[in-house]
Amino acid sequence: MQLHPYLGFQGQCREAFTFYAELFGGRIVAMMTQADAPIADQLPPESRHWVMHAHLVFGEQSLMGGDAPPGSPKPTGFSLNLQVDSIAEAERLYAALAEGGTPVMPIAETFWAQRFGIVHDRYGTPWMINCLKPMP
């Protein structure tokens, strides 16, 4: 079994996944628009360029998403946790995700981590960045 987080957007999926691919050094392996659907002619012309499904692969990880119809609620009750091995990588990711976004908890040392921070990126996606302290 595999678990693939699936993110919902409202017109920004292509932009977000392009950003995530660059940030994480990944590649987009699928991106279908509403114009690719068999019922494309029945959809509003202004949303035909919206992404029905995107799939990003980076390392052994996978992230999926798509643009929800206008008026659909944004998913709540989740955060994506990035576990990294170095302080420098934690700070790099936090800074990139915070650009144009909303820092929730500044990246800093905690009792369990060399660095931990929470940020909502410019697309509204909540991220936790975690670089653990070595365990005895």
Protein Blocks (a to p, Z undefined) as FASTA:
>chain_A
ZZddddddehjlmmmmmmmmmmnopacfbdcdfklpmklmmpcfklmmpcfbdcddehjb
ccddddddehiacdehiacddddfbfklmmmmmmmmmnopacfbdcdddfkbmbdcdddd
fkopacddddddddZZ
